[in-house]
């Protein structure tokens, strides 16, 4: 068998392992979701070895999608960390064989405390499975390892099952894009999910003119602020319109243009956004309208700031 043939076989084996989980989903999965949904404490995910690595990832996915969770190392647990487990927690234990010694030593304490236990295992008749409240069968026919030894297909299946739990919980809890943004303030995701209020120009950096201001002064304001536009503000600080470089070009033929009031040149009723809009949504709107800036207003149309395309580029979110 060539290297490419082996690689393809590995991928097919792992893909098959996930595909076979689909038909196994039943009432036990739904009851597991319900148990996790109603958990009054935290979800504690545990596993040893490679299963422990998968358990860490599942715990991280839970936490980032609205289900408080953390990873508990089973070997560390029996040396003092079991104090982290409380009676209102739900323990999700991963073990392909269901006979992992370090996990089995936790069972007595879990039961004594009254915490609930979900077993994710490839051996539904194992000691771990028999002790659990619910069992999710993640068994595989064979590992992708040519020696059928290294955990490969089994860990892939467990990871996929964990993702399925987390995503169903996300929907059941009504977890929104805005919630996700709040939990991911850093990195590439955080930049994509930044809110407009964190990026927009505010205060004296906002090019703003009165409706009666002569265009001579409007042009000076646009040039001074460097955003290629100005907000035309009316009574009570409410947005009346905007004047852009494009508006100036379109009115060049107007007699005595520089003496005209801003209200004679402005575009009334421009598209505006709120300060809590996500940056990626603002970008999509700019691309759709083929514009380079958006005025940010409050609920009463008072100008709060201006978001420019360059502000989005500076975040390196693209």
Buried (B, 14 or more C-beta within 10 A) or exposed (E): EEEEEEEEEBEEBBEBBBEBBEEBBEEBBEBBBEBBEEBEBBBBBBBBBBBBBBBBBBBBBBBBBBBEBBBBBBEEBEEEEBEEBEEEBBBBBBBBBBBBEBBBBBBEBBEEBEBBBBBBBBBBEBBBBEBBBBBBBBBBEEBBBEEEEEBBBBBBBBBBBBBBBBEBBBEBBEBEEEBBBEBBEEEEBBBBBBBBBEBBBEEEEBBBBBBEBBBEBBBBBBEEBEBBBBBBBBEEBEBBBBBBBEBBEEBEEEEEBEEBBBBEBBBEEBEBBBBEBBBBBBBEBBEEEEBBBBBBBEEEBEBBBBBBBEBBEEBEBE
